[in-house]
């Protein structure tokens, strides 16, 4: 990698052209269960899928959604849709019908491609008017049969390329709008500071609907390396895949890292690893020590990010042992300011809000100017980039040495097993059953999950047996409450609203780990 990354953004689909142009076309790019695609084959498959998409959905800027496990389609769609002039909407494969229907309606999707078993769960009215639905195998076969190879696009890097849906602290999931430049520069930045190279093999264990998961593909391909997508059932499957494929780069969220440190790792699985990366929650000091002990040859990269700006900071692996709780410093193309309550740049060790400026800042929330205005605001006067900035809502401190430290979260999001969960989604599902008159979902500290979901319900306790069954049907697994607490009455605050703060304190005291 160059000493400084190239700051010039390009159309996202140009990632498919890089390896071949650099003479690396015959090296592996994507290792699938059914076979391996080299970089030349990857470029050809992207061109054909893009050509077919452009024929099937000729309206530029139309949204095309994918809802499937990791495979050729989900890996190629980010580049193929961008080349076709379309906007990709990757849907988390763990979501269920109601959440998917909302995303399809909100985005106005013109096409949904997915796993047949998932598509079969949709009901009448779940697809927007005029939205085509195809299973992924049929779509790939149709693209190959059509033979319409679309060359590299000349898209304006500022154009919209993808909408990633993420839960907000209130309301339904928000669609974060990402430009070609956002995603291209994110790939360049990560490839640079991780030091990715042509001989690197990345194990893709994270969902491709997340920015962290999707960047595993884009940054690795930018560097000319290969990706092994993996949907796993047990932590040992990850270790087996590392041994089988000679994995050099492994990314995970803290709860998965905990599980991975609890299994036996054969020498052939550990030896090839060069780097471990973490985001989606802070690593504990004990977990840092466990990872450093198990993988002493691998560099550990703790990272902090938010979908609205992809990634903000990383901690230099050389500092991990001496500063294990630090968030580090800004990644390339990110400017991180700490703004105090007076609206000024905070002094050393003074708490303030993390504000992210620069070209990684997203375009806002899809068709939601009100919520966009709450989070995306003109950059503070101290910013070197100017333009729009993301005000994260997270409280941090910057030490005299320049390292950032997390102080607290301002919003009400539940962060469990690396998932950002809107309490309202769980509360609405509980109320919709008719078994609960009132419902409050809260995150309670948990050693393995970060936070465990607890649901406090006012209603007839006769429904105690039925409510978990209904929620199991209506919500994805990562949203399921670990415990449901039945109450005769909810605490009320002076404003006449349910006192969530009092409930939180009570549950933290009784059940927090």
C-alpha positions as CSV (number, residue, x, y, z in Angstrom):
1,X,0.0,0.0,0.0
2,X,1.2,3.6,-0.6
3,X,2.4,5.7,2.3
4,X,-0.6,7.9,2.0
5,X,-3.9,6.7,0.6
6,X,-5.2,8.3,-2.6
7,X,-8.0,10.8,-1.6
8,X,-9.5,10.9,-5.1
9,X,-12.9,9.1,-5.1
10,X,-14.0,6.9,-8.0
11,X,-17.2,5.2,-9.0
12,X,-17.7,2.2,-6.7
13,X,-17.8,-0.4,-9.4
14,X,-14.2,0.4,-10.5
15,X,-13.2,-1.9,-7.6
16,X,-13.9,-4.8,-10.0
17,X,-11.4,-3.4,-12.5
18,X,-8.4,-2.9,-10.2
19,X,-7.0,-6.3,-9.8
20,X,-7.0,-7.2,-13.5
21,X,-5.6,-3.9,-14.5
22,X,-2.7,-4.4,-12.0
23,X,-1.9,-7.8,-13.4
24,X,-3.4,-9.8,-10.6
25,X,-6.3,-11.1,-12.6
26,X,-5.6,-14.8,-12.0
27,X,-5.3,-14.6,-8.2
28,X,-8.3,-15.6,-6.1
29,X,-10.9,-12.9,-5.3
30,X,-14.0,-14.7,-4.0
31,X,-13.9,-18.2,-2.5
32,X,-17.4,-19.8,-2.5
33,X,-18.7,-23.2,-1.6
34,X,-19.3,-24.0,-5.3
35,X,-15.9,-22.7,-6.4
36,X,-13.4,-19.9,-6.5
37,X,-13.6,-16.8,-8.7
38,X,-10.4,-15.1,-9.6
39,X,-10.3,-11.3,-10.1
40,X,-10.8,-11.6,-13.9
41,X,-13.8,-13.8,-13.3
42,X,-15.1,-11.5,-10.6
43,X,-14.9,-8.6,-13.1
44,X,-16.7,-10.6,-15.7
45,X,-19.5,-11.6,-13.3
46,X,-20.0,-8.1,-12.1
47,X,-20.2,-6.8,-15.7
48,X,-22.8,-9.5,-16.6
49,X,-24.9,-9.0,-13.5
50,X,-24.8,-5.2,-14.0
51,X,-25.9,-5.6,-17.7
52,X,-28.8,-7.7,-16.7
53,X,-29.9,-5.4,-13.9
54,X,-29.7,-2.4,-16.2
55,X,-32.0,-4.2,-18.6
56,X,-34.5,-5.4,-16.0
57,X,-34.6,-2.1,-14.0
58,X,-33.7,0.6,-16.6
59,X,-34.7,3.6,-14.3
60,X,-31.5,5.2,-13.1
61,X,-31.4,5.6,-9.3
62,X,-34.0,2.9,-8.7
63,X,-33.6,0.7,-5.6
64,X,-32.8,-3.0,-5.8
65,X,-32.8,-5.1,-2.7
66,X,-31.1,-8.3,-1.8
67,X,-32.2,-10.6,1.1
68,X,-30.1,-13.7,1.2
69,X,-27.3,-15.5,3.0
70,X,-23.7,-14.9,1.9
71,X,-23.0,-16.1,-1.6
72,X,-22.1,-14.9,-5.1
73,X,-25.2,-12.7,-5.5
74,X,-24.8,-10.8,-2.2
75,X,-21.1,-10.3,-2.7
76,X,-21.5,-9.0,-6.3
77,X,-24.5,-6.8,-5.9
78,X,-22.8,-3.8,-4.3
79,X,-20.6,-3.4,-7.4
80,X,-23.1,-4.6,-10.0
81,X,-25.9,-2.4,-8.9
82,X,-23.6,0.6,-8.7
83,X,-22.4,-0.1,-12.3
84,X,-26.0,-0.3,-13.5
85,X,-26.8,3.1,-12.1
86,X,-29.0,1.6,-9.4
87,X,-29.1,1.9,-5.6
88,X,-28.4,-1.3,-3.7
89,X,-30.5,-2.0,-0.5
90,X,-28.9,-5.0,1.3
91,X,-31.4,-6.5,3.8
92,X,-30.1,-8.3,6.9
93,X,-30.8,-12.0,6.3
94,X,-31.8,-12.3,10.0
95,X,-34.8,-10.0,9.6
96,X,-38.2,-11.4,9.3
97,X,-41.3,-10.5,7.2
98,X,-42.5,-7.3,9.0
99,X,-39.1,-5.7,9.1
100,X,-38.3,-6.6,5.5
101,X,-41.7,-5.3,4.3
102,X,-41.0,-1.9,5.9
103,X,-37.6,-1.6,4.3
104,X,-39.0,-2.5,0.9
105,X,-41.8,0.0,1.2
106,X,-39.6,2.7,2.6
107,X,-37.0,2.4,0.0
108,X,-39.5,1.9,-2.8
109,X,-37.6,-1.1,-4.1
110,X,-38.2,-2.0,-7.7
111,X,-36.6,-5.5,-7.4
112,X,-36.0,-8.0,-4.6
113,X,-33.6,-10.9,-5.1
114,X,-33.3,-13.4,-2.3
115,X,-33.3,-16.9,-0.9
116,X,-36.4,-18.8,-1.9
117,X,-37.2,-19.8,1.7
118,X,-37.0,-16.2,2.8
119,X,-39.1,-14.9,-0.1
120,X,-41.8,-17.5,0.7
121,X,-42.4,-15.9,4.0
122,X,-43.6,-12.6,2.4
123,X,-47.4,-12.0,2.3
124,X,-49.7,-10.1,0.0
125,X,-49.0,-6.4,0.2
126,X,-45.4,-6.8,1.5
127,X,-43.9,-6.0,-1.9
128,X,-44.2,-2.4,-3.2
129,X,-46.3,-1.9,-6.3
130,X,-44.1,-2.7,-9.3
131,X,-41.5,-4.6,-7.4
132,X,-40.2,-7.7,-9.1
133,X,-39.2,-10.7,-6.9
134,X,-36.7,-13.4,-8.0
135,X,-34.7,-16.1,-6.2
136,X,-31.0,-15.6,-6.3
137,X,-30.1,-18.6,-8.3
138,X,-32.6,-17.6,-11.1
139,X,-31.2,-14.1,-11.1
140,X,-27.6,-15.3,-11.5
141,X,-28.6,-17.7,-14.2
142,X,-30.6,-15.1,-16.1
143,X,-27.6,-12.7,-15.9
144,X,-25.3,-15.3,-17.3
145,X,-27.7,-16.3,-20.0
146,X,-28.3,-12.7,-21.1
147,X,-24.6,-12.1,-21.6
148,X,-25.0,-8.4,-21.4
149,X,-21.6,-7.1,-20.2
150,X,-21.7,-3.6,-18.9
151,X,-18.4,-1.8,-18.8
152,X,-17.1,0.4,-16.0
153,X,-19.4,3.3,-15.2
154,X,-18.6,7.0,-15.3
155,X,-20.9,7.7,-12.4
156,X,-20.4,10.9,-10.4
157,X,-18.8,9.7,-7.1
158,X,-21.2,12.0,-5.2
159,X,-24.2,10.0,-6.5
160,X,-26.2,7.7,-4.2
161,X,-24.9,4.1,-4.4
162,X,-26.5,2.2,-1.5
163,X,-29.0,2.5,1.4
164,X,-28.1,0.7,4.5
165,X,-30.9,0.3,7.1
166,X,-30.0,0.8,10.7
167,X,-32.3,1.1,13.7
168,X,-32.7,4.4,15.4
169,X,-33.1,5.1,19.1
170,X,-36.8,5.8,18.3
171,X,-39.0,4.8,15.4
172,X,-38.5,2.4,12.5
173,X,-35.2,1.6,10.9
174,X,-33.5,4.5,9.1
175,X,-32.0,4.2,5.6
176,X,-28.5,5.7,5.6
177,X,-27.7,7.0,2.2
178,X,-24.1,6.2,1.0
179,X,-22.5,7.6,-2.1
180,X,-20.0,6.0,-4.4
181,X,-17.4,8.2,-2.7
182,X,-18.4,7.2,0.8
183,X,-17.9,3.5,0.0
184,X,-14.8,3.9,-2.3
185,X,-12.9,6.0,0.2
186,X,-14.0,3.7,3.1
187,X,-12.4,0.8,1.2
188,X,-9.2,2.8,0.5
189,X,-8.9,4.0,4.1
190,X,-9.3,0.6,5.7
191,X,-7.1,-1.2,3.2
192,X,-4.4,1.4,4.0
193,X,-4.4,1.4,7.7
194,X,-4.8,-2.3,8.0
195,X,-2.0,-2.8,5.5
196,X,-4.0,-5.2,3.3
197,X,-2.1,-6.8,0.4
198,X,-2.6,-9.0,-2.6
199,X,-1.9,-12.2,-0.7
200,X,-4.3,-11.5,2.1
201,X,-7.3,-13.7,2.7
202,X,-10.3,-12.2,4.6
203,X,-12.8,-14.4,6.3
204,X,-16.2,-12.7,5.9
205,X,-18.1,-13.7,9.0
206,X,-20.1,-10.4,9.4
207,X,-23.4,-9.7,7.7
208,X,-23.0,-8.0,4.3
209,X,-26.0,-5.8,5.2
210,X,-23.7,-3.9,7.7
211,X,-21.2,-1.4,6.7
212,X,-18.5,-3.3,8.6
213,X,-19.4,-6.5,6.9
214,X,-19.6,-5.0,3.4
215,X,-16.3,-3.2,3.8
216,X,-14.6,-6.6,4.3
217,X,-15.3,-7.2,0.6
218,X,-14.5,-3.8,-0.7
219,X,-11.3,-3.1,1.2
220,X,-9.9,-6.6,0.4
221,X,-10.7,-6.3,-3.3
222,X,-9.1,-2.8,-3.4
223,X,-5.9,-4.4,-2.1
224,X,-6.2,-7.3,-4.6
225,X,-6.8,-9.9,-2.0
226,X,-9.5,-12.6,-1.6
227,X,-12.6,-13.0,0.5
228,X,-14.1,-16.2,2.0
229,X,-17.7,-15.5,2.9
230,X,-18.9,-17.6,5.8
231,X,-22.3,-18.2,7.4
232,X,-21.5,-20.2,10.5
233,X,-23.5,-22.0,13.2
234,X,-20.8,-22.5,15.8
235,X,-17.6,-20.6,16.8
236,X,-15.5,-23.7,15.9
237,X,-16.7,-23.3,12.3
238,X,-14.7,-20.0,12.2
239,X,-11.5,-21.7,13.4
240,X,-12.0,-24.5,10.9
241,X,-12.4,-22.0,8.0
242,X,-9.3,-20.1,9.1
243,X,-7.3,-23.3,8.9
244,X,-8.8,-24.5,5.6
245,X,-8.3,-21.2,3.8
246,X,-5.2,-19.8,5.4
247,X,-7.1,-16.8,6.6
248,X,-5.0,-13.7,7.3
249,X,-7.7,-11.2,8.3
250,X,-10.5,-11.8,10.8
251,X,-13.1,-9.3,11.8
252,X,-15.7,-9.7,14.5
253,X,-17.8,-7.9,17.1
254,X,-17.1,-8.3,20.9
255,X,-19.6,-11.1,21.7
256,X,-18.2,-13.2,18.9
257,X,-14.6,-12.6,20.0
258,X,-15.7,-13.8,23.5
259,X,-16.9,-17.1,21.9
260,X,-13.8,-17.5,19.8
261,X,-11.6,-17.2,22.8
262,X,-13.5,-20.0,24.5
263,X,-12.7,-22.6,21.9
264,X,-9.5,-24.5,21.0
265,X,-7.6,-23.1,18.0
266,X,-5.3,-25.5,16.3
267,X,-1.9,-24.1,15.3
268,X,-2.8,-24.3,11.6
269,X,-5.8,-21.9,12.2
270,X,-3.8,-19.4,14.3
271,X,-0.5,-19.3,12.3
272,X,-1.7,-17.5,9.1
273,X,-3.6,-14.7,11.0
274,X,-1.9,-11.3,10.5
275,X,-4.6,-9.0,11.9
276,X,-7.8,-9.1,14.0
277,X,-10.3,-6.2,13.8
278,X,-13.0,-5.3,16.1
279,X,-16.0,-2.9,15.9
280,X,-19.6,-2.8,17.1
281,X,-18.7,-2.3,20.7
282,X,-15.6,-1.9,22.9
283,X,-13.3,-4.7,23.8
284,X,-12.8,-5.3,27.5
285,X,-9.3,-5.3,29.0
286,X,-9.7,-9.0,29.7
287,X,-10.8,-9.7,26.2
288,X,-7.8,-7.8,24.8
289,X,-5.5,-9.8,26.9
290,X,-7.1,-13.1,25.8
291,X,-6.8,-12.2,22.1
292,X,-3.2,-11.0,22.5
293,X,-2.4,-14.2,24.3
294,X,-4.1,-16.5,21.8
295,X,-2.9,-14.7,18.7
296,X,0.4,-13.1,19.6
297,X,1.6,-12.9,16.0
298,X,-1.6,-11.0,14.9
299,X,-2.0,-7.3,15.1
300,X,-5.2,-6.3,16.9
301,X,-7.2,-3.3,15.6
302,X,-9.9,-2.0,17.9
303,X,-12.1,0.4,15.9
304,X,-15.1,2.7,16.4
305,X,-17.7,3.5,13.8
306,X,-21.3,4.5,13.0
307,X,-23.2,3.8,9.9
308,X,-23.8,7.5,9.2
309,X,-20.0,7.9,8.6
310,X,-18.9,4.3,8.3
311,X,-15.8,4.3,10.5
312,X,-14.3,7.1,12.6
313,X,-11.3,5.8,14.6
314,X,-8.9,2.9,15.1
315,X,-6.3,2.2,17.7
316,X,-2.8,1.5,16.4
317,X,-2.0,-2.1,17.3
318,X,1.3,-0.9,18.8
319,X,-0.7,0.9,21.5
320,X,-3.2,-1.9,22.3
321,X,-1.2,-3.4,25.2
322,X,-0.6,0.0,26.9
323,X,-3.9,1.7,26.1
324,X,-6.4,-1.2,25.8
325,X,-9.5,1.0,26.5
326,X,-8.8,3.7,23.9
327,X,-10.8,4.3,20.7
328,X,-7.6,5.5,19.1
329,X,-7.4,8.3,16.5
330,X,-9.1,9.2,13.3
331,X,-8.9,6.9,10.3
332,X,-7.7,8.3,6.9
333,X,-10.3,10.7,5.4
334,X,-12.0,11.2,8.8
335,X,-11.7,14.3,11.0
336,X,-12.8,13.7,14.5
337,X,-13.7,16.7,16.8
338,X,-14.8,16.5,20.4
339,X,-17.3,19.3,21.0
340,X,-18.3,20.3,24.5
341,X,-21.7,21.5,25.7
342,X,-20.8,25.1,24.9
343,X,-20.3,24.1,21.2
344,X,-16.6,24.6,21.4
345,X,-13.7,22.1,20.9
346,X,-13.3,20.3,24.2
347,X,-10.1,20.7,26.2
348,X,-7.9,17.7,26.9
349,X,-9.8,15.2,29.1
350,X,-13.0,17.2,28.9
351,X,-16.1,15.2,27.9
352,X,-17.9,16.2,24.7
353,X,-19.7,14.8,21.7
354,X,-17.9,13.0,19.0
355,X,-18.4,14.9,15.7
356,X,-17.2,13.2,12.5
357,X,-16.3,15.5,9.5
358,X,-15.0,14.7,6.1
359,X,-15.8,12.7,2.9
360,X,-16.9,9.6,4.8
361,X,-20.0,11.4,6.1
362,X,-23.1,9.9,4.5
363,X,-25.7,11.8,2.5
364,X,-28.3,11.6,5.3
365,X,-31.4,9.4,5.9
366,X,-33.5,8.3,3.0
367,X,-36.6,10.4,2.6
368,X,-36.4,11.6,6.2
369,X,-35.3,15.3,6.3
370,X,-36.4,15.7,9.9
371,X,-34.1,13.0,11.3
372,X,-31.4,14.0,8.9
373,X,-31.4,17.5,10.3
374,X,-31.1,16.1,13.8
375,X,-27.9,14.2,13.1
376,X,-26.3,15.8,10.1
377,X,-25.4,19.4,10.7
378,X,-22.9,22.0,9.4
379,X,-19.4,21.1,10.6
380,X,-18.1,23.1,13.6
381,X,-16.0,26.1,12.7
382,X,-12.9,24.3,13.8
383,X,-13.3,21.7,11.0
384,X,-10.7,21.6,8.3
385,X,-13.1,19.9,5.9
386,X,-16.2,22.0,6.5
387,X,-19.4,20.8,4.8
388,X,-21.8,18.5,6.7
389,X,-20.8,16.6,9.8
390,X,-22.3,13.7,11.7
391,X,-23.0,14.5,15.4
392,X,-22.8,11.0,16.8
393,X,-24.6,11.4,20.1
394,X,-21.7,9.5,21.7
395,X,-19.7,11.2,24.6
396,X,-15.9,10.9,24.4
397,X,-12.8,12.4,25.8
398,X,-9.5,13.2,24.1
399,X,-6.3,12.8,26.1
400,X,-3.4,15.2,25.9
401,X,-1.6,12.6,23.8
402,X,-4.5,12.7,21.2
403,X,-6.1,9.3,22.0
404,X,-9.9,9.2,22.3
405,X,-11.8,7.4,25.1
406,X,-15.5,6.5,25.1
407,X,-17.5,8.1,27.9
408,X,-21.1,7.1,27.3
409,X,-24.0,6.8,24.8
410,X,-26.6,9.5,24.7
411,X,-29.4,7.7,22.9
412,X,-31.5,4.8,24.0
413,X,-30.2,2.2,21.6
414,X,-29.7,-1.4,22.8
415,X,-26.5,-2.8,21.6
416,X,-26.5,-6.6,21.9
417,X,-24.1,-9.0,20.2
418,X,-23.0,-6.3,17.9
419,X,-26.5,-5.4,16.8
420,X,-28.0,-2.0,17.2
421,X,-31.6,-2.5,18.2
422,X,-34.4,0.0,18.4
423,X,-36.4,-0.5,21.7
424,X,-39.5,0.7,19.8
425,X,-39.3,-2.2,17.4
426,X,-39.6,-4.7,20.2
427,X,-42.2,-2.7,22.1
428,X,-44.4,-2.4,19.0
429,X,-44.2,-6.1,18.4
430,X,-45.2,-6.8,22.0
431,X,-48.1,-4.4,21.9
432,X,-49.3,-5.8,18.5
433,X,-49.9,-9.2,20.1
434,X,-52.7,-7.7,22.3
435,X,-51.2,-9.4,25.3
436,X,-49.4,-6.3,26.6
437,X,-51.1,-2.9,27.5
438,X,-47.7,-1.2,27.9
439,X,-44.2,-2.4,27.0
440,X,-40.7,-1.1,27.6
441,X,-37.6,-2.7,26.1
442,X,-34.2,-2.0,27.7
443,X,-30.6,-3.1,27.4
444,X,-29.1,-4.6,30.6
445,X,-25.3,-5.0,30.9
446,X,-24.3,-8.5,30.0
447,X,-20.8,-10.0,30.1
448,X,-21.1,-11.9,26.8
449,X,-23.6,-9.8,24.8
450,X,-22.6,-6.3,25.8
451,X,-26.3,-5.7,26.6
452,X,-29.1,-8.3,27.0
453,X,-32.6,-7.4,25.9
454,X,-35.2,-7.2,28.7
455,X,-38.9,-6.4,28.2
456,X,-41.0,-5.0,30.9
457,X,-44.7,-5.5,30.3
458,X,-48.0,-4.4,31.9
459,X,-50.8,-6.7,31.1
460,X,-52.6,-9.9,32.1
461,X,-49.9,-12.3,33.3
462,X,-52.0,-15.1,31.8
463,X,-50.3,-14.2,28.6
464,X,-46.8,-14.9,30.0
465,X,-46.6,-18.2,28.2
466,X,-48.0,-17.0,24.9
467,X,-46.0,-13.7,24.5
468,X,-42.6,-15.3,24.0
469,X,-44.0,-17.5,21.3
470,X,-45.5,-14.6,19.4
471,X,-42.3,-12.6,19.6
472,X,-40.3,-15.6,18.4
473,X,-42.6,-15.6,15.4
474,X,-42.5,-11.8,14.7
475,X,-39.0,-10.7,15.6
476,X,-35.5,-11.8,14.5
477,X,-33.5,-13.8,16.9
478,X,-31.2,-11.0,17.9
479,X,-34.2,-8.9,19.1
480,X,-35.7,-11.6,21.3
481,X,-35.9,-10.6,25.0
482,X,-33.8,-12.6,27.3
483,X,-36.3,-12.0,30.1
484,X,-39.8,-10.6,30.2
485,X,-40.9,-8.9,33.4
486,X,-44.7,-8.6,34.1
487,X,-45.9,-5.7,36.1
488,X,-49.3,-4.5,37.5
489,X,-48.2,-0.9,36.9
490,X,-45.4,1.0,35.3
491,X,-43.5,3.8,37.1
492,X,-44.5,7.3,36.0
493,X,-42.2,10.3,35.8
494,X,-43.3,13.9,36.6
495,X,-44.2,14.4,32.9
496,X,-46.7,11.6,33.1
497,X,-44.7,9.3,30.9
498,X,-43.3,5.9,31.8
499,X,-40.1,6.4,33.8
500,X,-37.7,4.4,31.6
501,X,-34.8,5.7,33.7
502,X,-36.2,4.2,36.9
503,X,-36.9,0.9,35.1
504,X,-33.4,0.8,33.7
505,X,-31.8,1.4,37.1
506,X,-33.9,-1.3,38.7
507,X,-33.0,-3.9,36.1
508,X,-29.4,-3.0,36.0
509,X,-29.2,-3.4,39.8
510,X,-31.0,-6.8,39.8
511,X,-29.9,-8.4,36.6
512,X,-26.8,-6.5,35.3
513,X,-23.6,-8.5,35.0
